[in-house]
Amino acid sequence: MAAARRTCGQRYRRLPLDLVREEFARLSTGHGLLRVDGAVFAGLPGRVLGLGELRGLLLRPQCPAAVRDAVWVHLVARARAEGGCWTVACAGMALPALVRVAAWVAARYPGEVQDAEAEVLAGFFAGLATVDLGRPHVLLRVVWAARRAGFTALTEALEAPVPVAPRFGPAPPHPGWGHPDLVLARAVGAAVLTPAEAELIGTTRLEHTPVLLWAREHEAAAQSVYARRRRAEHRLAAYLCDRPPPPVIRAGQRPEPGRGAYPCAPGVAYRRTRYGNGGNSKESSMPVHKSAVFSGLRR
């Protein structure tokens, strides 16, 4: 994303994530240097680490998920206790993920880019204040809070009335929803999917990351990941087509017959989709909500 955008007056305005990037660089290397003791966390070098080095270590594929979680619990706790620089430090540590989310929202947002980025960043900060530190995947859940905030802002902007000058005829048709990420975000908001399940579906189905690679990065058995994705997709399909869903069974809980995990969605349409290409393709009935043009799941 460009570091700045030129306005009509030929002046430059820095975007919110550019400001986060600049401040994180100052906190990583400048006079306001923040440090984390790596000796506290198993798997990290046993010395004091700057934020830039720490982020690089956490981004490595071979970094265990438990180490990432432990570091993020520490960072979020510092941000809650001290605020200020540590809150900005959390945003800087999550900047690679926030940039991807903001870029997707801004590309579809009818308003200013800085407004779209500000909404995503505000959602991230709200997630820092509310995320449950006793559950795994802390960073993933905070980033999903940012995604939901960005999608909410995008929804409101696209659903806003389009101003039309008098005597110029009817307003243009309302833009419809068409991206699977929006479907996943709504499913998370409706408690149909967990953020981790939505990330699994989005990464392996929409971004075509191999399940074996995803499983290795998350220290999970490939068979269990396939099964987990299949159960999540069944719940998502039920949510989209308004039929009784398979119950979401948490650890230590027993299923309750007859109870749904979410309210019914109005209006359903079915269509045939194909998985794969050429001779290896096969047909499958893919239930799709008529208000969400879902492209189907591709292996």
C-alpha positions as CSV (number, residue, x, y, z in Angstrom):
1,M,0.0,0.0,0.0
2,A,1.3,3.4,-0.8
3,A,2.9,5.4,2.0
4,A,0.7,8.4,1.2
5,R,-2.0,9.5,-1.2
6,R,-2.1,12.7,-3.1
7,T,-5.1,14.9,-2.5
8,C,-6.7,17.4,-4.9
9,G,-4.6,20.2,-3.4
10,Q,-1.4,18.3,-4.2
11,R,-0.7,17.7,-0.5
12,Y,0.1,14.3,1.0
13,R,-1.8,12.6,3.8
14,R,-0.4,9.7,5.6
15,L,-2.7,6.7,6.2
16,P,-3.4,5.3,9.6
17,L,-1.4,2.1,9.0
18,D,1.5,4.2,7.8
19,L,1.5,6.0,11.1
20,V,1.5,2.7,12.9
21,R,4.4,1.5,10.8
22,E,6.4,4.7,11.5
23,E,5.7,4.6,15.3
24,F,6.5,0.8,15.4
25,A,9.9,1.5,13.8
26,R,10.6,4.2,16.4
27,L,9.6,1.8,19.2
28,S,11.7,-0.9,17.7
29,T,14.9,1.0,17.1
30,G,14.6,4.6,18.3
31,H,14.8,6.3,21.6
32,G,11.5,4.9,22.7
33,L,12.8,1.3,22.3
34,L,10.5,-1.4,23.8
35,R,11.9,-4.8,24.7
36,V,10.7,-8.2,25.6
37,D,12.7,-10.8,27.5
38,G,13.0,-13.8,25.2
39,A,14.2,-16.0,28.1
40,V,10.6,-16.0,29.5
41,F,9.3,-17.9,26.5
42,A,10.4,-21.4,25.5
43,G,11.6,-21.5,21.9
44,L,12.9,-17.9,21.8
45,P,16.5,-16.7,22.2
46,G,17.3,-16.4,25.9
47,R,18.0,-12.6,25.7
48,V,16.3,-9.3,25.5
49,L,14.6,-8.8,22.1
50,G,13.5,-5.7,20.3
51,L,10.1,-5.6,18.8
52,G,11.3,-5.8,15.2
53,E,13.4,-8.9,15.9
54,L,10.5,-10.4,18.0
55,R,8.0,-10.0,15.1
56,G,10.4,-11.6,12.7
57,L,10.8,-14.6,15.0
58,L,7.1,-15.0,15.4
59,L,6.5,-14.8,11.6
60,R,8.7,-17.8,10.9
61,P,6.8,-20.9,9.8
62,Q,8.7,-23.0,12.2
63,C,7.8,-20.9,15.3
64,P,5.4,-23.1,17.4
65,A,1.9,-21.8,17.8
66,A,2.2,-22.1,21.6
67,V,5.1,-19.7,21.6
68,R,3.1,-17.2,19.4
69,D,0.2,-17.4,21.8
70,A,2.4,-16.9,24.9
71,V,4.0,-13.8,23.4
72,W,0.7,-12.3,22.4
73,V,-0.8,-12.9,25.8
74,H,2.2,-11.0,27.2
75,L,1.8,-8.2,24.7
76,V,-1.9,-7.8,25.1
77,A,-1.6,-7.8,28.9
78,R,1.0,-5.0,28.7
79,A,-1.2,-3.0,26.4
80,R,-4.1,-3.3,28.8
81,A,-2.0,-2.5,31.8
82,E,0.0,0.4,30.4
83,G,-1.7,1.4,27.2
84,G,0.1,4.0,25.0
85,C,3.2,2.6,23.4
86,W,2.3,-1.0,24.1
87,T,-1.0,-0.6,22.4
88,V,0.8,0.8,19.3
89,A,3.4,-2.0,19.6
90,C,0.6,-4.6,19.4
91,A,-0.7,-3.0,16.2
92,G,2.8,-2.9,14.8
93,M,3.4,-6.6,15.6
94,A,0.1,-7.4,13.8
95,L,0.8,-5.1,10.9
96,P,1.3,-7.7,8.2
97,A,-2.1,-9.1,8.9
98,L,-3.8,-5.7,9.3
99,V,-2.4,-4.5,6.0
100,R,-4.0,-7.5,4.2
101,V,-7.3,-6.9,5.8
102,A,-7.3,-3.1,5.2
103,A,-6.2,-3.5,1.6
104,W,-9.2,-5.8,0.9
105,V,-11.7,-3.5,2.6
106,A,-10.2,-0.3,1.1
107,A,-10.4,-1.8,-2.5
108,R,-14.2,-2.1,-2.1
109,Y,-14.9,0.8,0.2
110,P,-16.7,3.7,-1.6
111,G,-15.3,6.4,0.7
112,E,-11.7,7.4,1.5
113,V,-9.0,4.9,2.0
114,Q,-8.0,6.4,5.4
115,D,-11.6,5.9,6.6
116,A,-11.4,2.2,5.7
117,E,-8.1,1.8,7.4
118,A,-9.2,3.7,10.5
119,E,-12.2,1.3,10.9
120,V,-10.0,-1.7,10.7
121,L,-7.6,-0.3,13.2
122,A,-10.4,0.7,15.6
123,G,-11.7,-2.9,15.4
124,F,-8.2,-4.2,16.2
125,F,-7.9,-1.9,19.3
126,A,-11.3,-3.0,20.4
127,G,-10.3,-6.6,20.1
128,L,-7.2,-6.0,22.2
129,A,-9.5,-4.8,25.0
130,T,-11.9,-7.7,24.9
131,V,-10.1,-10.8,23.6
132,D,-10.1,-13.8,26.0
133,L,-6.4,-14.4,26.9
134,G,-7.3,-17.8,28.3
135,R,-8.1,-19.2,24.9
136,P,-5.7,-20.1,22.1
137,H,-5.1,-18.1,18.8
138,V,-5.0,-14.7,20.5
139,L,-3.6,-12.9,17.5
140,L,-6.0,-14.6,15.1
141,R,-9.0,-13.6,17.2
142,V,-7.9,-10.0,17.5
143,V,-7.3,-9.7,13.7
144,W,-10.8,-11.2,13.1
145,A,-12.2,-8.4,15.3
146,A,-10.4,-6.0,12.9
147,R,-11.9,-7.8,9.9
148,R,-15.4,-7.7,11.3
149,A,-15.1,-4.0,12.0
150,G,-13.9,-3.4,8.4
151,F,-16.7,-5.5,7.0
152,T,-19.3,-3.8,9.1
153,A,-18.1,-0.4,7.9
154,L,-18.1,-1.7,4.3
155,T,-21.6,-3.1,4.7
156,E,-22.9,0.3,6.0
157,A,-21.2,2.2,3.3
158,L,-22.6,0.0,0.5
159,E,-26.1,-0.1,2.0
160,A,-26.2,3.7,2.4
161,P,-28.6,5.5,0.0
162,V,-27.0,6.8,-3.2
163,P,-27.7,10.5,-3.6
164,V,-29.3,11.3,-6.9
165,A,-29.9,14.8,-8.3
166,P,-33.6,15.8,-8.8
167,R,-35.2,14.8,-12.1
168,F,-32.4,12.4,-13.0
169,G,-34.5,9.2,-12.7
170,P,-34.4,6.4,-10.2
171,A,-31.4,5.6,-8.1
172,P,-28.9,3.0,-9.4
173,P,-29.4,-0.5,-8.2
174,H,-28.0,-1.4,-4.8
175,P,-24.7,-3.3,-4.9
176,G,-25.0,-6.9,-3.8
177,W,-22.6,-9.0,-1.7
178,G,-20.3,-11.2,-3.6
179,H,-17.1,-12.1,-1.7
180,P,-16.8,-15.3,0.3
181,D,-14.8,-13.4,3.0
182,L,-18.0,-11.5,3.8
183,V,-19.9,-14.8,4.2
184,L,-17.2,-16.1,6.5
185,A,-17.2,-12.9,8.6
186,R,-21.0,-13.0,8.9
187,A,-20.8,-16.6,10.0
188,V,-18.3,-15.7,12.7
189,G,-20.5,-12.9,13.9
190,A,-23.5,-15.3,14.1
191,A,-21.4,-17.8,16.1
192,V,-21.7,-20.4,13.3
193,L,-17.9,-20.6,12.9
194,T,-15.1,-19.8,15.3
195,P,-12.5,-17.3,14.0
196,A,-10.0,-20.2,13.8
197,E,-12.5,-22.2,11.6
198,A,-13.1,-19.3,9.4
199,E,-9.4,-18.7,9.0
200,L,-8.9,-22.4,8.1
201,I,-11.6,-22.3,5.4
202,G,-10.5,-19.0,4.1
203,T,-6.8,-20.0,3.9
204,T,-7.2,-23.5,2.5
205,R,-10.2,-23.0,0.3
206,L,-10.0,-19.4,-0.9
207,E,-6.3,-18.8,-0.8
208,H,-5.5,-22.4,-1.9
209,T,-3.0,-23.1,0.9
210,P,-2.5,-26.9,1.1
211,V,-4.1,-28.4,4.2
212,L,-0.8,-30.3,4.9
213,L,1.1,-26.9,5.1
214,W,-1.6,-25.3,7.3
215,A,-1.6,-28.3,9.6
216,R,2.2,-28.3,9.9
217,E,2.2,-24.5,10.7
218,H,-0.4,-25.0,13.4
219,E,1.2,-28.2,14.8
220,A,-1.9,-30.3,14.0
221,A,-2.5,-33.7,12.4
222,A,-3.6,-33.4,8.8
223,Q,-6.5,-35.8,9.3
224,S,-7.9,-33.8,12.2
225,V,-7.6,-30.6,10.2
226,Y,-9.6,-32.2,7.3
227,A,-12.2,-33.4,9.7
228,R,-12.4,-30.0,11.5
229,R,-12.8,-28.2,8.2
230,R,-15.5,-30.6,7.0
231,R,-17.5,-30.1,10.2
232,A,-17.2,-26.3,9.9
233,E,-18.2,-26.3,6.3
234,H,-21.3,-28.4,7.1
235,R,-22.4,-25.8,9.7
236,L,-21.7,-23.0,7.2
237,A,-23.7,-24.7,4.5
238,A,-26.6,-25.2,6.9
239,Y,-26.4,-21.5,8.0
240,L,-26.6,-20.4,4.3
241,C,-29.4,-22.7,3.3
242,D,-31.6,-22.4,6.4
243,R,-31.7,-26.1,7.4
244,P,-31.1,-27.5,10.9
245,P,-27.3,-27.3,11.5
246,P,-25.0,-29.9,13.1
247,P,-24.5,-28.7,16.6
248,V,-21.3,-27.0,17.6
249,I,-19.8,-29.4,20.2
250,R,-17.1,-27.8,22.5
251,A,-14.6,-29.7,24.5
252,G,-16.3,-31.2,27.6
253,Q,-19.8,-30.6,26.3
254,R,-22.4,-33.2,25.1
255,P,-24.6,-32.5,22.1
256,E,-28.2,-31.3,22.8
257,P,-30.6,-32.9,20.3
258,G,-32.9,-30.5,18.6
259,R,-31.0,-27.3,19.3
260,G,-29.6,-25.1,16.6
261,A,-26.4,-23.0,16.9
262,Y,-27.9,-19.9,15.3
263,P,-31.1,-18.4,14.0
264,C,-32.5,-19.4,10.6
265,A,-31.5,-17.2,7.6
266,P,-34.4,-16.1,5.4
267,G,-34.5,-16.9,1.7
268,V,-32.5,-19.8,0.2
269,A,-31.4,-20.8,-3.2
270,Y,-29.6,-24.0,-4.4
271,R,-27.3,-24.3,-7.4
272,R,-24.9,-26.9,-8.8
273,T,-21.2,-26.3,-8.4
274,R,-18.1,-28.1,-9.6
275,Y,-15.1,-29.0,-7.6
276,G,-11.8,-29.2,-9.4
277,N,-11.2,-29.0,-13.2
278,G,-11.4,-31.1,-16.2
279,G,-11.9,-34.9,-15.8
280,N,-11.3,-34.8,-12.1
281,S,-14.3,-32.5,-11.5
282,K,-17.4,-33.7,-9.7
283,E,-20.8,-32.1,-9.2
284,S,-22.1,-31.3,-5.7
285,S,-25.2,-29.6,-4.5
286,M,-24.0,-26.4,-2.9
287,P,-26.6,-24.6,-0.9
288,V,-26.2,-20.8,-1.3
289,H,-28.0,-18.0,0.4
290,K,-29.6,-15.9,-2.4
291,S,-28.3,-12.6,-1.0
292,A,-24.7,-13.8,-1.0
293,V,-23.2,-14.8,-4.4
294,F,-21.0,-17.5,-3.0
295,S,-18.5,-18.9,-5.5
296,G,-18.3,-22.4,-4.0
297,L,-15.4,-24.2,-2.4
298,R,-12.5,-25.3,-4.5
299,R,-10.1,-28.0,-3.6
